[in-house]
Amino acid sequence: MKGAGDRALTTGLLAIGQGAFGLTLALFSARMSMAALPWLIASIVIHWGYFYLLNVAYRLGDLSLIYPISRGLAPLVVALAAQIWVGEVLPLYAWAGIVAISVGISVLSYPVLHGALPMGGVLAAVGVGLIVASYTLIDGMGVRASGNAVGYIAWVFVGNLTVAMYVFPRRMERLRALPVKTIALGLLGGVISGCGYGLVLYAKTLAPLGLVSALRETSVIFAAMIGVLWFGEGPRARRLVAAGIVAVGIVLIAGHG
């Protein structure tokens, strides 16, 4: 999405890739419990906000600034909310690991304090972070209520096809003008992100939501490296420091398991 010339169309392509992944899963999974339906609907609706704000945020700032802010908030918010709402109480060293991961992620966004990102970009990134925390909790509850994790995962991504149904009808001429490579990258990105989040959802049936969320956000380090190597963003030293702090957090969380 960050490297795309037309982010709206890329959003639609990502949604189609995720939808194709979901439909494939749906063909091979049993029916989920209807008890999960309210959570599923809430997840689909809130993902609309996620796609929209992510589009806005990447229009206003660098990948290596937007991504750390948007993902760094989620582990702490999810862990706190899960303790209050779901009653998942974590030991002190697990909290230390979650805090370490959030601090490591925050190190990457240090330039924001010096005006490297406009206020609009900061607000959009914070909004994305809160939405990520929200759908993490919603999907965590939904997949547990579903009685069939694979079935719930499938329909979460099938629901994202509604985003494509909104994006494409008014942009068909622009879609036809896109290079084949751009279309392929968008679709592949959707499939890969579907696989990744599908694994996250399955993990929520096996471990506390706060821990799963924290480990998931270690992807920020990979995103920062992509920002450096692919988009030429810097500096590199801060990313190495951040990666080390996140690694410490992972070790602490692993001790909980």
JOQUIMO-V117923 format. One line per field, one symbol per residue. psi: psi as a letter, one per 20 degrees, with the letter a starting at -180 (. if undefined). A space follows every 10 residues. Layout:
psi = ???
This chain:
psi = hhjqhnhghh gggghgghhg gghgghhjqr prqihighhg ghggghhghg gghggggihi rqgiggghgh hhhggggggg hhhggiknpq rghghhgggg ghggghhhjh hhikjipqhg gggggggggh gghghggghg hghhihingh gggghghhhi hhghhhghhj khghghiqqh ggggggghhg gghggghghg ghhiiirqgh gggghhiiih ghhghghghg ikqarhghhg gghgghhggg gghhhh.
